[in-house]
Amino acid sequence: MEHIYKSYGQAVVLQDFSYAFTPGGITCIMGESGAGKTTLLRLLMGLEKADSGIITGFDKVSAVFQENRLIEHLNAVENTALVIKDRNAGKCAYEQLLQLLPKEALLKPVREYSGGMKRRVALVRAMAADSEIVLLDEPFTGLDSRNSKKAAEYILSEQRGRTVISVTHDMEMCKMLGAGICLLTSGKAVATIL
């Protein structure tokens, strides 16, 4: 990302933001509310357009949004199988989901799940997709410490050389992932901590 500017009306969100994410690495984007973290992810996903600047290298992307964006009447396996390009997609999804969810829950409609269970399905779906980059917006929201640890271990086991970029307020999560940190203040990267 080079010299990115993004405003909404008179509100400047990103101002001359430049950053090179480590290919195949994990980076946590941290900063106060309103610093531009989610806007940054939306730009990387192509859901927003920068006012100016250059973004390159973000072609095959999967994501976990702040909202889980699951299809509520489908079960966890069906939701996950939607992103798997394999004729055995259901079996692959089932095996992936078993790493984070109890077996007895997998075939229930996700509308019956708790918020934390939905979050884990959204995470598995993003990691199971055929992508080169995984973007995570507060991926551990609604998870207790035990499930957060399991989710971090899952991300690491399924990273498979992909670049992972996560927005978070949780330094402990960054440590669990062994992530580099991009600290955003007023729409600018002010520090990178590896």
KOLGU-365327 format. One record per residue (C-alpha): residue number from 1; residue in one letter; x, y, z. Coordinates in nm, 3 decimals, always signed. Last residue first. Example, Ala and Ser with C-alpha at 12.3 -4.5 7.8 and 13.67 -1.06 7.14 Angstrom:
<nodes>
+-----+---------+---------+---------+---------+
| num | residuo |      xx |      yy |      zz |
+-----+---------+---------+---------+---------+
|   2 |       S |  +1.367 |  -0.106 |  +0.714 |
|   1 |       A |  +1.230 |  -0.450 |  +0.780 |
+-----+---------+---------+---------+---------+
</nodes>
This chain:
<nodes>
+-----+---------+---------+---------+---------+
| num | residuo |      xx |      yy |      zz |
+-----+---------+---------+---------+---------+
| 194 |       L |  +0.812 |  -0.732 |  +1.480 |
| 193 |       I |  +0.690 |  -0.387 |  +1.578 |
| 192 |       T |  +0.595 |  -0.139 |  +1.311 |
| 191 |       A |  +0.520 |  +0.210 |  +1.425 |
| 190 |       V |  +0.338 |  +0.522 |  +1.314 |
| 189 |       A |  +0.129 |  +0.377 |  +1.035 |
| 188 |       K |  -0.100 |  +0.669 |  +0.957 |
| 187 |       G |  -0.479 |  +0.704 |  +0.975 |
| 186 |       S |  -0.486 |  +0.903 |  +1.298 |
| 185 |       T |  -0.266 |  +0.650 |  +1.476 |
| 184 |       L |  -0.224 |  +0.303 |  +1.331 |
| 183 |       L |  +0.020 |  +0.055 |  +1.484 |
| 182 |       C |  +0.133 |  -0.219 |  +1.245 |
| 181 |       I |  +0.229 |  -0.521 |  +1.452 |
| 180 |       G |  +0.420 |  -0.833 |  +1.352 |
| 179 |       A |  +0.247 |  -1.149 |  +1.455 |
| 178 |       G |  +0.358 |  -1.446 |  +1.664 |
| 177 |       L |  -0.006 |  -1.559 |  +1.649 |
| 176 |       M |  -0.039 |  -1.602 |  +2.026 |
| 175 |       K |  +0.148 |  -1.272 |  +2.076 |
| 174 |       C |  -0.090 |  -1.088 |  +1.845 |
| 173 |       M |  -0.384 |  -1.239 |  +2.031 |
| 172 |       E |  -0.240 |  -1.118 |  +2.363 |
| 171 |       M |  -0.212 |  -0.767 |  +2.217 |
| 170 |       D |  -0.591 |  -0.760 |  +2.167 |
| 169 |       H |  -0.731 |  -0.451 |  +1.996 |
| 168 |       T |  -0.742 |  -0.635 |  +1.665 |
| 167 |       V |  -0.736 |  -0.601 |  +1.289 |
| 166 |       S |  -0.577 |  -0.907 |  +1.133 |
| 165 |       I |  -0.365 |  -0.955 |  +0.824 |
| 164 |       V |  -0.264 |  -1.310 |  +0.727 |
| 163 |       T |  -0.033 |  -1.371 |  +0.430 |
| 162 |       R |  -0.051 |  -1.731 |  +0.318 |
| 161 |       G |  +0.229 |  -1.983 |  +0.361 |
| 160 |       R |  +0.000 |  -2.265 |  +0.473 |
| 159 |       Q |  -0.189 |  -2.055 |  +0.732 |
| 158 |       E |  -0.396 |  -2.356 |  +0.839 |
| 157 |       S |  -0.192 |  -2.462 |  +1.145 |
| 156 |       L |  -0.131 |  -2.101 |  +1.252 |
| 155 |       I |  -0.497 |  -2.005 |  +1.218 |
| 154 |       Y |  -0.600 |  -2.319 |  +1.410 |
| 153 |       E |  -0.358 |  -2.245 |  +1.693 |
| 152 |       A |  -0.504 |  -1.894 |  +1.717 |
| 151 |       A |  -0.858 |  -2.038 |  +1.720 |
| 150 |       K |  -0.765 |  -2.287 |  +1.996 |
| 149 |       K |  -0.619 |  -2.003 |  +2.204 |
| 148 |       S |  -0.928 |  -1.788 |  +2.148 |
| 147 |       N |  -1.144 |  -2.089 |  +2.242 |
| 146 |       R |  -0.969 |  -2.125 |  +2.579 |
| 145 |       S |  -0.966 |  -1.746 |  +2.641 |
| 144 |       D |  -1.338 |  -1.702 |  +2.572 |
| 143 |       L |  -1.450 |  -1.616 |  +2.221 |
| 142 |       G |  -1.707 |  -1.345 |  +2.144 |
| 141 |       T |  -1.474 |  -1.144 |  +1.921 |
| 140 |       F |  -1.165 |  -1.352 |  +1.837 |
| 139 |       P |  -1.152 |  -1.260 |  +1.466 |
| 138 |       E |  -1.151 |  -0.880 |  +1.518 |
| 137 |       D |  -1.148 |  -0.815 |  +1.141 |
| 136 |       L |  -0.949 |  -1.093 |  +0.975 |
| 135 |       L |  -0.805 |  -1.070 |  +0.624 |
| 134 |       V |  -0.660 |  -1.390 |  +0.473 |
| 133 |       I |  -0.432 |  -1.356 |  +0.172 |
| 132 |       E |  -0.343 |  -1.615 |  -0.091 |
| 131 |       S |  -0.689 |  -1.764 |  -0.100 |
| 130 |       D |  -0.859 |  -2.096 |  -0.169 |
| 129 |       A |  -1.105 |  -2.079 |  +0.118 |
| 128 |       A |  -1.065 |  -2.302 |  +0.424 |
| 127 |       M |  -0.915 |  -2.021 |  +0.638 |
| 126 |       A |  -1.209 |  -1.789 |  +0.572 |
| 125 |       R |  -1.469 |  -2.062 |  +0.634 |
| 124 |       V |  -1.291 |  -2.175 |  +0.951 |
| 123 |       L |  -1.299 |  -1.819 |  +1.085 |
| 122 |       A |  -1.667 |  -1.769 |  +1.002 |
| 121 |       V |  -1.748 |  -2.102 |  +1.171 |
| 120 |       R |  -1.551 |  -1.994 |  +1.480 |
| 119 |       R |  -1.739 |  -1.665 |  +1.496 |
| 118 |       K |  -2.072 |  -1.846 |  +1.471 |
| 117 |       M |  -1.971 |  -2.059 |  +1.770 |
| 116 |       G |  -1.878 |  -1.748 |  +1.969 |
| 115 |       G |  -2.208 |  -1.577 |  +1.889 |
| 114 |       S |  -2.402 |  -1.882 |  +2.008 |
| 113 |       Y |  -2.539 |  -2.116 |  +1.745 |
| 112 |       E |  -2.904 |  -2.186 |  +1.661 |
| 111 |       R |  -2.897 |  -1.954 |  +1.355 |
| 110 |       V |  -2.606 |  -2.172 |  +1.239 |
| 109 |       P |  -2.849 |  -2.446 |  +1.137 |
| 108 |       K |  -2.747 |  -2.768 |  +1.315 |
| 107 |       L |  -2.521 |  -3.013 |  +1.132 |
| 106 |       L |  -2.193 |  -2.919 |  +1.300 |
| 105 |       A |  -2.317 |  -2.894 |  +1.657 |
| 104 |       E |  -2.284 |  -3.261 |  +1.759 |
| 103 |       K |  -1.920 |  -3.270 |  +1.644 |
| 102 |       P |  -1.814 |  -2.994 |  +1.884 |
| 101 |       L |  -1.652 |  -2.696 |  +1.712 |
| 100 |       L |  -1.295 |  -2.571 |  +1.657 |
|  99 |       Q |  -1.090 |  -2.850 |  +1.498 |
|  98 |       L |  -1.403 |  -3.038 |  +1.397 |
|  97 |       L |  -1.478 |  -2.751 |  +1.157 |
|  96 |       Q |  -1.188 |  -2.841 |  +0.927 |
|  95 |       E |  -1.289 |  -3.208 |  +0.906 |
|  94 |       Y |  -1.653 |  -3.121 |  +0.829 |
|  93 |       A |  -1.547 |  -2.867 |  +0.565 |
|  92 |       C |  -1.326 |  -3.123 |  +0.389 |
|  91 |       K |  -1.609 |  -3.381 |  +0.395 |
|  90 |       G |  -1.857 |  -3.129 |  +0.255 |
|  89 |       A |  -1.613 |  -3.007 |  -0.012 |
|  88 |       N |  -1.544 |  -3.358 |  -0.147 |
|  87 |       R |  -1.564 |  -3.234 |  -0.507 |
|  86 |       D |  -1.310 |  -2.972 |  -0.409 |
|  85 |       K |  -1.310 |  -2.596 |  -0.445 |
|  84 |       I |  -1.401 |  -2.507 |  -0.086 |
|  83 |       V |  -1.579 |  -2.173 |  -0.032 |
|  82 |       L |  -1.940 |  -2.297 |  -0.012 |
|  81 |       A |  -1.829 |  -2.600 |  +0.193 |
|  80 |       T |  -1.791 |  -2.371 |  +0.497 |
|  79 |       N |  -2.155 |  -2.261 |  +0.512 |
|  78 |       E |  -2.275 |  -2.615 |  +0.435 |
|  77 |       V |  -2.059 |  -2.766 |  +0.712 |
|  76 |       A |  -2.169 |  -2.503 |  +0.965 |
|  75 |       N |  -2.539 |  -2.556 |  +0.896 |
|  74 |       L |  -2.744 |  -2.351 |  +0.652 |
|  73 |       H |  -3.049 |  -2.145 |  +0.760 |
|  72 |       E |  -2.831 |  -1.857 |  +0.887 |
|  71 |       I |  -2.612 |  -1.806 |  +0.581 |
|  70 |       L |  -2.306 |  -1.668 |  +0.760 |
|  69 |       R |  -2.194 |  -1.307 |  +0.746 |
|  68 |       N |  -2.002 |  -1.320 |  +1.077 |
|  67 |       E |  -2.019 |  -0.943 |  +1.136 |
|  66 |       Q |  -1.681 |  -0.778 |  +1.200 |
|  65 |       F |  -1.576 |  -0.946 |  +0.875 |
|  64 |       V |  -1.371 |  -1.265 |  +0.841 |
|  63 |       A |  -1.204 |  -1.264 |  +0.504 |
|  62 |       S |  -1.071 |  -1.446 |  +0.199 |
|  61 |       V |  -0.850 |  -1.279 |  -0.063 |
|  60 |       K |  -0.716 |  -1.390 |  -0.399 |
|  59 |       D |  -0.593 |  -1.069 |  -0.564 |
|  58 |       F |  -0.431 |  -0.837 |  -0.312 |
|  57 |       G |  -0.082 |  -0.776 |  -0.451 |
|  56 |       T |  -0.107 |  -0.405 |  -0.519 |
|  55 |       I |  -0.268 |  -0.101 |  -0.357 |
|  54 |       I |  -0.170 |  +0.242 |  -0.492 |
|  53 |       G |  -0.269 |  +0.587 |  -0.370 |
|  52 |       S |  -0.566 |  +0.817 |  -0.406 |
|  51 |       D |  -0.927 |  +0.848 |  -0.285 |
|  50 |       A |  -0.903 |  +0.479 |  -0.195 |
|  49 |       K |  -1.187 |  +0.259 |  -0.312 |
|  48 |       E |  -1.394 |  +0.055 |  -0.069 |
|  47 |       L |  -1.506 |  -0.309 |  -0.089 |
|  46 |       G |  -1.185 |  -0.403 |  -0.270 |
|  45 |       M |  -1.081 |  -0.641 |  +0.008 |
|  44 |       L |  -0.766 |  -0.438 |  +0.080 |
|  43 |       L |  -0.972 |  -0.118 |  +0.094 |
|  42 |       R |  -1.217 |  -0.283 |  +0.335 |
|  41 |       L |  -0.922 |  -0.390 |  +0.551 |
|  40 |       L |  -0.792 |  -0.032 |  +0.572 |
|  39 |       T |  -1.140 |  +0.097 |  +0.649 |
|  38 |       T |  -1.153 |  -0.153 |  +0.937 |
|  37 |       K |  -0.830 |  -0.015 |  +1.084 |
|  36 |       G |  -0.892 |  +0.356 |  +1.017 |
|  35 |       A |  -0.794 |  +0.517 |  +1.350 |
|  34 |       G |  -1.160 |  +0.548 |  +1.452 |
|  33 |       S |  -1.125 |  +0.321 |  +1.754 |
|  32 |       E |  -0.766 |  +0.325 |  +1.876 |
|  31 |       G |  -0.493 |  +0.132 |  +1.701 |
|  30 |       M |  -0.375 |  -0.213 |  +1.602 |
|  29 |       I |  -0.316 |  -0.388 |  +1.273 |
|  28 |       C |  -0.185 |  -0.737 |  +1.338 |
|  27 |       T |  +0.049 |  -0.883 |  +1.077 |
|  26 |       I |  +0.107 |  -1.250 |  +1.000 |
|  25 |       G |  +0.364 |  -1.353 |  +0.742 |
|  24 |       G |  +0.352 |  -1.530 |  +0.406 |
|  23 |       P |  +0.434 |  -1.206 |  +0.224 |
|  22 |       T |  +0.525 |  -0.940 |  +0.483 |
|  21 |       F |  +0.285 |  -0.648 |  +0.452 |
|  20 |       A |  +0.431 |  -0.335 |  +0.294 |
|  19 |       Y |  +0.285 |  -0.016 |  +0.440 |
|  18 |       S |  +0.208 |  +0.337 |  +0.325 |
|  17 |       F |  -0.071 |  +0.558 |  +0.459 |
|  16 |       D |  -0.065 |  +0.916 |  +0.327 |
|  15 |       Q |  -0.374 |  +1.005 |  +0.531 |
|  14 |       L |  -0.631 |  +0.741 |  +0.614 |
|  13 |       V |  -0.962 |  +0.835 |  +0.780 |
|  12 |       V |  -1.005 |  +1.202 |  +0.683 |
|  11 |       A |  -1.353 |  +1.317 |  +0.783 |
|  10 |       Q |  -1.471 |  +1.601 |  +0.556 |
|   9 |       G |  -1.682 |  +1.372 |  +0.337 |
|   8 |       Y |  -1.565 |  +1.019 |  +0.408 |
|   7 |       S |  -1.193 |  +1.031 |  +0.344 |
|   6 |       K |  -0.929 |  +0.785 |  +0.225 |
|   5 |       Y |  -0.570 |  +0.858 |  +0.128 |
|   4 |       I |  -0.320 |  +0.582 |  +0.055 |
|   3 |       H |  +0.042 |  +0.681 |  -0.011 |
|   2 |       E |  +0.153 |  +0.329 |  -0.107 |
|   1 |       M |  +0.000 |  +0.000 |  +0.000 |
+-----+---------+---------+---------+---------+
</nodes>
